[in-house]
Amino acid sequence: MTGGASGGGRPRSTELRLRIISALLLAPAVLLATYAGGWPFAIGAALCAAILLQEWVVIVRANNMVATGLAAVAVAGAMLAVATGHPQAALGLLLLVAAVLFCAGWLLGAVGVAWLAGGVLYAGLTGVVLVILRAGEAGFIVIVFLFAVVWATDIAAYFAGRRIGGPKLWARVSPKKTWSGAIGGFLAAVLVGLAAGMLVGGAPLPGWLVAAGVLSVFSQVGDLLESALKRRFGVKDSGRIIPGHGGVMDRVDGLTGAGVLGYLVAVAASGAFSDPVAALVGMQGY
């Protein structure tokens, strides 16, 4: 994120106004698609995945048309598979094509093609995981909770980092991010977990608090990984599609981190690919 989570320094007022206006316009559309679920949500997730792949291609300078075409087909095919109720096929397709691209790039000495493998996983898993989670037994609550944790982490980290400042979180990768911002974002996420536990229930309050804290950490990991990618290739913003925010990747890096890593942990703990959250809750007897 451009001065996103855990950031330091003072934002320019014009940039801040653009951020607020963009957020006010985008958030209702995202929440409406989330409420609708089904195909509207899947189409929105697929559009997000497509833009993420395009931005990744630009960042890593993957100029091979065959490779980029294969990557696009893989992401589109995975989104179609998950939208029609075949999550394991979607995940398998992404892993297979990513492996093919990485091996081809390594064998041919084509760095951009090898890096494109990461784009298939980054973009594809973001879209696929969101659809899997939304299709679950408590899908609407799960997605809204995920959004709330990520947004709270991002906003609190943004302002805490600028107000408090202090030691840098990972100066070599993202010079503006601070430990004060990271801690502020984490605490805000825990408050979201507290509110969710009190208002929603369905699981013990400590479970909500732990989930919020873990997802907040994963969100900030996603933010840092995107910053590392952009620094590796000397890019400031992933794109300019959202005024004041840069590209879509600049906005959903935290969501990707929290959603994908959270999903993988839930799958590892429950053994369920289709609805790991419900499986985890069921394992606790709730």
C-alpha positions in Angstrom: 0.0 0.0 0.0 1.2 3.5 -0.7 1.6 4.7 2.9 -0.8 2.0 4.0 -0.8 -0.1 7.1 1.8 0.8 9.7 2.8 3.9 7.8 4.7 6.9 9.1 5.0 10.5 7.9 2.1 12.9 7.3 -0.2 12.3 4.2 -0.9 15.2 2.0 -4.5 16.5 2.5 -5.4 16.1 -1.2 -4.3 12.4 -1.2 -6.2 11.8 2.1 -9.4 13.4 0.6 -9.1 11.2 -2.5 -8.6 8.1 -0.3 -11.7 8.9 1.7 -13.9 9.6 -1.4 -12.7 6.5 -3.1 -13.4 4.4 0.0 -16.9 5.9 0.4 -17.7 5.0 -3.3 -16.2 1.5 -3.3 -17.2 0.2 0.1 -21.0 0.2 -0.5 -20.5 -1.6 -3.9 -18.3 -4.3 -2.2 -20.7 -4.8 0.6 -23.7 -5.0 -1.7 -22.0 -7.7 -3.8 -21.1 -9.5 -0.6 -24.7 -9.4 0.6 -25.9 -10.7 -2.8 -23.5 -13.6 -2.8 -23.7 -16.2 -5.5 -22.8 -15.1 -9.0 -22.7 -11.3 -8.3 -20.1 -11.9 -5.7 -18.2 -14.4 -7.8 -18.2 -12.0 -10.8 -16.8 -9.2 -8.5 -14.1 -11.5 -7.2 -13.2 -12.6 -10.7 -12.9 -9.0 -11.8 -10.7 -8.3 -8.8 -8.5 -11.3 -9.7 -8.2 -10.3 -13.3 -7.0 -6.8 -12.4 -4.6 -8.1 -9.8 -3.1 -10.4 -12.5 -2.8 -7.5 -15.0 -1.1 -5.4 -12.3 1.3 -8.2 -11.4 2.2 -8.7 -15.1 3.1 -5.0 -15.4 5.1 -4.9 -12.1 7.2 -8.0 -13.0 7.5 -7.0 -16.6 6.2 -10.3 -17.9 6.2 -9.6 -21.7 5.8 -13.1 -23.0 2.3 -13.2 -24.6 2.0 -17.0 -24.4 2.8 -17.1 -20.7 0.5 -14.2 -19.8 -2.2 -15.8 -21.9 -1.8 -19.1 -20.0 -1.9 -17.2 -16.7 -5.1 -15.4 -17.7 -6.8 -18.6 -18.8 -5.7 -20.3 -15.5 -7.2 -17.6 -13.3 -10.4 -17.4 -15.4 -10.8 -21.1 -15.4 -10.2 -21.3 -11.6 -12.8 -18.6 -11.0 -15.3 -20.5 -13.2 -14.6 -23.7 -11.4 -15.0 -22.3 -7.9 -18.2 -20.4 -8.9 -19.7 -23.6 -10.1 -18.9 -25.5 -6.9 -15.6 -27.1 -7.6 -13.1 -25.4 -5.2 -10.5 -28.2 -5.3 -10.4 -28.2 -9.1 -9.9 -24.4 -8.9 -7.0 -24.7 -6.5 -5.5 -27.6 -8.4 -5.6 -25.6 -11.7 -3.8 -22.6 -10.1 -1.1 -24.8 -8.6 -0.5 -26.7 -11.8 -0.2 -23.7 -14.1 1.9 -21.8 -11.5 4.3 -24.8 -11.4 4.4 -25.0 -15.3 5.2 -21.2 -15.6 7.9 -21.3 -12.9 9.6 -24.3 -14.4 9.4 -22.9 -17.9 10.8 -19.6 -16.8 13.6 -21.2 -14.9 14.6 -23.5 -17.7 14.4 -20.8 -20.4 16.0 -18.2 -18.2 12.9 -16.0 -18.6 12.7 -14.1 -15.2 9.4 -12.5 -16.0 7.7 -15.8 -16.8 9.0 -17.4 -13.6 7.7 -14.4 -11.6 4.4 -14.8 -13.4 3.8 -18.0 -11.5 3.5 -15.9 -8.4 1.0 -13.8 -10.1 -1.2 -16.8 -10.9 -1.2 -17.8 -7.3 -1.6 -14.2 -5.9 -4.5 -13.2 -8.2 -6.1 -16.6 -8.5 -6.0 -17.5 -4.8 -7.4 -14.1 -3.8 -10.5 -14.6 -6.0 -11.0 -18.3 -5.4 -10.6 -18.0 -1.6 -13.1 -15.2 -1.3 -15.7 -17.2 -3.3 -15.1 -20.3 -1.2 -15.5 -18.3 2.1 -18.6 -16.6 0.9 -20.2 -19.9 -0.2 -19.8 -21.3 3.3 -22.5 -21.9 5.9 -21.9 -18.5 7.5 -20.3 -17.0 4.4 -21.8 -13.5 4.7 -20.7 -13.1 8.3 -17.2 -14.5 7.5 -16.6 -12.1 4.6 -17.9 -9.1 6.5 -15.7 -10.0 9.5 -12.7 -10.4 7.2 -13.4 -7.0 5.6 -13.9 -5.3 8.9 -10.6 -6.7 10.4 -8.6 -5.8 7.3 -10.1 -2.3 7.1 -9.7 -1.6 10.8 -6.1 -2.8 10.7 -5.4 -0.6 7.6 -7.0 2.5 8.9 -5.8 2.3 12.5 -2.2 1.5 11.3 -2.3 4.4 8.8 -3.1 7.0 11.5 -1.3 5.5 14.5 1.9 5.2 12.5 1.7 8.9 11.4 0.6 10.2 14.8 3.0 8.2 17.0 5.9 7.3 14.6 8.9 5.5 16.1 10.9 2.5 15.0 10.4 1.2 11.5 8.7 -2.1 11.0 10.9 -3.2 8.0 12.7 -0.1 6.7 14.4 -1.8 3.8 11.1 -2.9 2.3 8.7 -0.2 3.4 10.4 2.9 5.0 7.1 4.5 6.1 5.7 1.6 8.1 6.3 1.6 11.9 5.9 -0.7 14.8 3.4 1.8 16.3 1.3 1.5 13.2 1.4 -2.3 13.3 0.4 -2.4 16.9 -2.3 0.2 16.4 -3.8 -1.8 13.5 -3.6 -5.0 15.6 -5.5 -3.5 18.5 -8.1 -2.1 16.2 -8.7 -5.5 14.8 -9.0 -7.1 18.2 -11.7 -4.5 19.0 -13.5 -5.7 15.8 -13.2 -9.2 17.1 -14.7 -8.1 20.5 -17.6 -6.4 18.8 -18.2 -9.4 16.5 -18.2 -11.8 19.4 -20.7 -9.8 21.4 -23.0 -9.1 18.4 -22.8 -12.3 16.4 -21.9 -15.0 18.8 -21.9 -18.6 17.4 -18.4 -19.1 18.8 -16.8 -18.2 22.2 -15.5 -14.7 22.5 -11.8 -15.8 22.8 -12.2 -17.5 19.4 -13.3 -14.2 17.8 -10.5 -12.3 19.4 -7.8 -14.8 18.3 -9.3 -14.9 14.8 -9.2 -11.1 14.6 -5.6 -10.9 15.9 -4.3 -13.6 13.6 -6.1 -12.1 10.5 -4.7 -8.7 11.4 -1.1 -10.1 11.4 -1.8 -11.9 8.1 -3.2 -8.6 6.7 0.0 -6.8 7.6 2.1 -9.6 6.2 0.2 -9.3 2.9 0.9 -5.5 2.9 4.6 -6.1 3.5 4.9 -8.7 0.8 3.4 -6.4 -1.8 5.7 -3.6 -0.7 8.6 -6.1 -1.1 7.5 -7.0 -4.6 7.2 -3.4 -5.7 10.6 -2.5 -4.2 12.1 -5.5 -5.9 11.0 -4.2 -9.3 11.3 -0.5 -8.5 7.6 0.3 -8.7 5.8 2.9 -6.5 2.2 2.0 -7.1 0.7 -1.2 -8.6 -1.5 1.0 -10.8 -3.6 4.1 -10.9 -7.1 2.7 -11.2 -8.3 4.1 -7.8 -7.8 7.8 -7.2 -5.7 8.3 -4.1 -5.0 4.6 -3.6 -3.0 3.5 -6.7 -3.9 0.1 -8.1 -6.2 -2.6 -6.9 -3.3 -4.5 -5.5 -2.4 -1.5 -3.3 -5.9 -1.8 -1.8 -6.4 -5.5 -1.4 -2.9 -6.6 -0.4 -4.0 -6.9 3.2 -7.2 -8.7 2.2 -5.1 -11.1 0.2 -2.8 -11.8 3.1 -5.6 -12.2 5.6 -8.0 -14.1 3.3 -5.5 -16.5 1.7 -3.3 -17.2 4.7 -6.3 -17.4 7.0 -8.0 -19.9 4.6 -4.9 -22.0 4.4 -4.5 -22.2 8.2 -8.2 -23.1 8.5 -7.8 -25.8 5.9 -4.7 -27.2 7.6 -6.5 -27.2 11.0 -9.8 -28.6 9.8 -9.0 -30.7 6.7 -11.9 -29.1 4.8 -11.4 -27.2 1.6 -15.0 -26.2 0.9 -16.0 -24.6 4.3 -13.1 -24.7 6.7 -14.5 -22.1 9.0 -17.7 -24.1 9.6 -15.6 -27.2 10.1 -13.4 -25.4 12.7 -16.4 -24.2 14.6 -18.0 -27.6 14.4 -14.8 -29.2 15.8 -15.3 -27.0 18.9 -18.8 -28.3 19.4 -20.6 -25.0 18.5 
